[in-house]
Amino acid sequence: MPELGFVLVCLGALVLLISALGLFRLNDALTRQHAATKSATFGQGLLLVGVAIAEGDLAWWWRVGLILTVLVITLPVAAQMLARAALASTPPSKHPARIAEPEDR
């Protein structure tokens, strides 16, 4: 069973590395934000589950479950806030699909 944990940890580290490379390779803030949140959550999940499998103790599974719950709850909110900030700071000429906000906000 520790071999499976090692494989999952290595796979999670690889996904996180690819996610980090996406931050440098992608050209605008919204696609960078997508690379940072979606794949990083998946990579962290693989890494944490791999550690829990490798350790094999029930206490590790509780910790991993708690950490993954916090990540799944908070990362979509952070991604939404980053996307709104990027959209608000982008000039209309650079982003023609921008949605107009009501003026009374």
Buried (B, 14 or more C-beta within 10 A) or exposed (E): EEEEBBBBBEBBBEBBEBBBEBEEEBEEBBBBBBBBBBBBBBBBBBBBBBBBBBBEEEEBBEBBEEBBEEBEEEBEEEBEEBBEEBBEEBEEEEBEEEEEEEEEE
